[in-house]
């Protein structure tokens, strides 16, 4: 069975602060994929990143960066110099690979509030 | 980019009525679509996997007679909530899987449908 844990339910930061959202996963698959999605108040999921289990390189995209560590089964997400527009619920998700295994298991989400 | 639409975006209905939600992949074919339900301030929970031309696969605890899924074409899946009750009020989100052919089949999410049952 797959499981994704986002221990932080809600986080509040002041604008321009850096913030890290934690994600820990469990899976028995040797090949799997990890995701982060943003869900603003409108409800529509916004895809942020997909990382496969063989690629442990950290990734940076503008103010966003991701730290994937297989040794600790973690895939943390950092927003640098946070902005009010970053306020949303962020979900970490996991899927297996191979035929019929692409369904996503979501964490419970972390609500980020960026205060001006 | 791949686009998935849902219709309606929101619906209010009386208890006991049935509601149909459509999920369409607009610019790609999707042999597999997924239906999720999200209660307020909670995560997305997979309800069922919809496969074109065959019966849907429901997750444990989801009543297949209550949540009817039809995947009649490669671009359309429908979810019908039959005899809806207030506890069915939720945000329903679909996703469509685009075949990449090599490594990974990407999923694209629809904008969601907010159902309120009075």
Interface residues (C-beta under 8 A of the other chain):
Chain A: X33 X37 X42 X43 X44 X45 X47 X50 X52 X91 X97 X102 X103 X104 X105 X106 X107 X108 X109 X111
Chain B: X32 X34 X41 X42 X43 X44 X45 X46 X49 X91 X93 X95 X97 X103 X104 X105 X106 X107 X108 X109 X111 X112 X114
